[in-house]
């Protein structure tokens, strides 16, 4: 199979500035890759030859060609690296035999390859990224295809003069493959479309592409990209044109996201497109495709030579769209803005049937059950520093104080987000900031003293800054605020707390009511030291019982593997003698790990009150903040009249649709349950 290549438009390299270094796999590539006259643009490519399909197939002999080095100006002559030896792949194997390596580059662009014995090739055009890496290769390795990539390390949008230098080498690499699939996102999607005809593409997968970034082409609806990236010397005439498009182009975009919709409308004037609509995804169309697991069957179909149509892709996406958290979170925001613009009162974003388990389910697509795994490595356990005696800090004026708020994600769950959802903060003047009054090398005690009859003591979740967790949210209450922060994430070990508890008890002496408050690791410590601190009430959000392997290893392997240190944590489990005051546990009854931890805690404290927060996963505190339930719960404890669990549940239930995370998780879980039931259902006769 052979196809003629056509030159892309507006490719006129400027001699004298570019450094070209071609590092080819053999003499054939060196001879052919430099066979274009740089000063005259891109030459017409020769017909494709058959690509080697087995390990014993010879690479071919270099064709007769003139000495192309003489065609280059002295400033442009390439520095040729010696041929890179390639390991011979196993015949018929799709397993990668090498890491991606650069075979050609300019000052701005790099072309990389992961050669494999296959009939097909995938070429990726990277979005904005740092580093000369082959974008997408860790996902694309699973397919029976050679992988090539073009990376723009300067984020200059693949300028034509650089591409004119790289295209001959890239075309030579692609010669002989039966199918060539181009794949890109955003800036990379623009380049995939722009150079699709020049590379003889069979199919182009373009996610949220742009038409141009020049002010005259796109400035009237997209001001940001021209302002940030446009350079007249590089981008004049960069727009997509009719002669640029080649192969079957599938364009994925959100029709409600005006910038992308305008770009696609202009691209459609250049040639036929298959428009795949992804409403409520904003610019994150590729992320949505990954979450709905359509990307793998999409590539499989394209490699088989049968790319799906837009309607078929929509049928794939529709039954799985609730699996994309950001999609579900975007729906209530979009609909709320629309009703506000129409002058209508807000209403629940989803009708009742949207979350109804009995709602009918579309037939699942068997090919959609696979998909790229999204893995996050567990953080390495921190080595514990040597224990030191606590350092008492005198309240001297002019001393450097820690910031009252932090920026770590788990602190934002309470201090930052909570402060934004509750209204105007009432509390100390701006001059009153939390200060450290005692610390060890692992743990710090902070205070925000105030004239009040009650005190709130927070135990921070994982964070590395010596800040008062919740310091931006809690000042609205009429209470003194104290905090315990474990900056080493060592789970408030007993030997450190034994040194700090006397100082903290002295600070709390005289307050009528002491309320302990924590989330996750902090909830464990709030329960563990509640009796030692004379607590009247404890609010524990998603608490843990222990992190030792013998206590929780049967159902929670991650925390022991990540944080457990025998010297610090042996015997750390919560016992009946540790717990004091009225305890309220918040946890998701469907999140198995937290359910098991809560069950062990309830064995020690049967009188503890439980507030179930279904569909919140481990983010029980964020759910309480989103629904604005945390404020009345804390205020009732300060007033000495705690709310009953049933009352709290009624409040959560009435306001649960205010939490986008809750809606996303609820729909995702119900969708998974429907799919599971559909797969288990007996086939119809």
C-alpha positions, 0 to 999 in steps of 0.5 A: 500500500502506498500513498503520495505525500503532500507538502504542508502549507507555509513551510519556509525555513529561515537559514542560519539559526537552526541546529539540526542533529539527526541520529538515525538507526542506520545508513539508510535513514541517514542517506534518505533523512537528509535528502531534502533541500532545506532552502526549498521547503519539503521535497515530495516524498518517494513511494513507501517501501515495505517495512521490515516485519521480522527480526531477520529482515535486512534494514535495506541499503542506502539509496543513491543520493547526492551528498546532501551535506553540501546543500546546507549552509555552513550554519545549518549543517547537521552533526550526525551521530553514529548509528544507534544499535537497535536490539532485534525484536522477537518476530511477531512480538508486540513487546517493547525492546528498547526505551524511546530515543531521539532520532532527530531534533532542532533547537525547539523540537525533538522527534523520538521513536520506539521502533517495533516490528508491526504493520502499524505506527502511531505518531503522538504530538505532545501537548505543552510539556517539559522535557524531550520525552515521547508523550503517551508511550507508557499507554501506547505500548500495549498496542501492536504498533511502532510508536513515534513522537514529536515534542515541542520543548519550547511550547512554540506550537510546532513552528513550520520552519522546524517541522520542515527540517524534521518531516523528511526524517519522520516520513522516512521512518514511517515508510512502509507501514500500512496504517499511520495514526496521528494522536494529539491533545490541544497544541498537539492536536493542532499539529496532528491535523496540520501535518497529517497529509504531510505524514500520510496519516490514515487516521487522526485522533485530535482531542480539543484541537486549536485552529491557530494562535495568531491574533487575526485568526483566533484573537476575537474569541481566544485571547489567551493563547495569542497573548501567551504563545504567539510570535510573529516570526514563527507563527505567521500563516500557521492556521490550518488550511484545506491542503493540510488535512489527510486521512480520517480526522476524528475531533473530540471537543465540548460543544458547550465550551465556546473557545474549543467549539469556535476552533473546531468550527474553523477547522471544519472549513478545511476539510471533512471531520468526524465531530465527537461531542463531549459536553460538560468536559470543558477542555479536558476531553482526553481526560474524559476519554481516559476516565470512560475507558474508550481510548483503548477500544478506539485505538484498537479499532483504528489500528484494525482499519475500522475507525468508529463513527461519531454516533458509535463513539457517543454510544460508547461514551454515554453509558460510562460518562458518570465514571468521569468525576470532573464531568459530573462535577461540571454539570451542576456548575454549568446548569447553575450558571445557566439558571442564574443567567436566566434569573431563575432560582437554583434547583438540584442539578440532577433529577431524582431518577439520575441517582435512582438505582432502578433507572434503566441501563444501556447495554454495556459495550464489552470492548469498553471493559479494558482501559488504561490504569491510572496508578499513583505510587504510594509515598515512601515512609519517612525516616523518623528523626531522633527524639528531642525534648520539647522546646518551650517558646515564650510569647515574646513580641517580634518573634517569627510566627508560623502562617495561620494557614497552609497550602497542602491539600488536606489542610485545604480540606478544612482550613481553606475550603471550610473558610470559604463555604461558611461566610464571614469569619469572626475572630481575632484581629489580623495581628493575632496569628497562631504561634508555636508554644511547644514542639519536638522534632516531629510534632508542634503545638500551636495556639490562637488564645482568645477570651472564651469559655470553650477550646477547640483542639485540632489534630492535623492530617498529613501535612509538612508545615508547622501551621495550625490546621483549620486556622482559617475556618475555626476563628469564626467560633467563640472559642480558643483554638489549639492545634497539634501538627505532626510534620513528619507524618509519623502518626503522633507517636506516644513518646513525642506526645508524652513530652507535649501533653503536659504543656497542652493540658496546662493550656486547656486548664480552666476551659469549661468545654474542650472539643477535639477535632480531626480528620484521618490521621488527625482523627486517630490522634483526637481519639487516642489522646481524648481522655489524656486531654480531658475532652468533653467531645470528639469529632472524628472524621474517617478515623483510623484504629491503628497502622500496625500490620497486626492490627489492620494489615488484614484490611488496610495494607497501604498505611502499614506499608507506607507509614509503619515504623516498629520503633514508634508504632508498636502498641499504638492501637486505640484502647478503651482507656484512651477515649474520653468524652462524647465521641462522634464518628463520621464515615462512609458505610460503603468505603470498606477500609474506613468501615473496618477501622470504625468497627474496631474503634466501636469495639473500644467505645460502644457508646460512640455516636455514628454519622454515616456519610454514604458516597463520600469515600474517605472525604467525609470532612469535605462532604461536611464542609460542602454541605455546610453541616460542620458549622452547626455541629461545632457550634452546638458542641460549643454551646453544650447542646450537641446535635443528635446523629439523626439530626445531622443525617437529616441536614446532610441529606437535605444538602447533599446535592451541594457537594459535587464530590458526593454527586460524582461518587454517587453516580459513579458507584451506581453506574458500576453497580448497574454495569455489574448487574447487567453483566451478571444478568442471564442472556435473553432467550 
